[in-house]
Amino acid sequence: MGLPVQVVYCGAGYKSKYLQLKKKLEDEFPGCLDICGEGTPQATGFFEVTVAGKLVHSKKRGDGYVDTESKFLKLVAAIKAALARA
């Protein structure tokens, strides 16, 4: 079983953003992650990424989407740190 990565996203249209991020993370860490996504039942604006129980990206707190290389690299760094502790 891989490192748990959970993405809670707005069920009113963010699923494609979740699937893009999931593929990118799986390409970066093949076989190392257990990624699951959960769409909220109503429009929330959420795009929250938790790595091993720690919130590392929050659209709700102003991080936006994971739509730039620097935001993606922030997730990569958090995952690498969590894998080192595992």
C-alpha positions in Angstrom: 0.0 0.0 0.0 1.3 3.4 -1.0 1.5 6.7 0.8 -2.1 8.0 1.2 -2.9 11.2 -0.8 -6.5 12.4 -0.6 -8.0 15.1 -2.8 -11.4 16.6 -1.8 -12.7 18.6 -4.7 -15.9 20.4 -5.6 -18.3 17.9 -7.1 -19.7 20.6 -9.3 -17.0 20.5 -12.0 -13.5 19.9 -10.6 -13.3 16.2 -11.2 -11.2 16.7 -14.4 -8.7 18.8 -12.4 -8.5 16.0 -9.8 -7.9 13.3 -12.5 -5.2 15.5 -14.1 -3.4 15.9 -10.8 -3.8 12.2 -10.0 -2.2 11.2 -13.3 0.7 13.7 -12.9 1.4 12.4 -9.3 1.2 8.8 -10.4 3.7 9.5 -13.2 6.0 11.3 -10.7 5.8 8.6 -8.1 4.9 5.3 -9.9 3.6 2.7 -7.5 4.3 4.8 -4.4 1.0 6.5 -3.7 -2.5 5.5 -2.8 -4.4 8.5 -4.3 -8.2 8.8 -3.7 -10.5 11.6 -4.6 -13.8 12.6 -3.2 -16.2 15.0 -4.9 -18.4 17.1 -2.6 -22.1 16.6 -3.1 -22.7 20.3 -3.7 -20.8 23.2 -5.1 -18.1 24.1 -2.5 -15.2 25.5 -4.4 -12.9 22.9 -2.6 -9.7 21.6 -4.0 -7.9 20.3 -0.9 -4.9 18.0 -1.0 -3.9 16.0 2.0 -0.7 13.9 2.2 -0.4 11.3 4.9 -3.1 13.1 6.9 -1.5 16.6 6.5 -3.2 19.3 4.5 -0.6 20.6 2.0 -2.7 22.4 -0.6 -6.0 24.3 0.0 -8.0 26.2 -2.6 -10.2 27.2 0.3 -7.3 28.9 2.0 -6.1 30.7 -1.1 -3.8 28.2 -2.9 -6.1 28.0 -5.9 -5.8 25.0 -8.1 -2.7 23.0 -8.6 -2.2 24.8 -12.0 1.4 25.9 -11.9 4.7 24.1 -11.8 5.5 25.7 -8.4 2.3 24.5 -6.9 2.9 21.0 -8.2 6.5 21.1 -6.9 5.2 22.1 -3.5 3.1 18.9 -3.5 6.1 16.8 -4.7 8.2 18.2 -1.9 5.5 17.3 0.7 5.2 13.8 -0.7 9.0 13.2 -0.8 9.2 14.4 2.8 6.3 12.1 3.8 7.9 9.1 2.0 11.2 9.7 3.8 9.4 9.5 7.1 7.4 6.4 6.1 
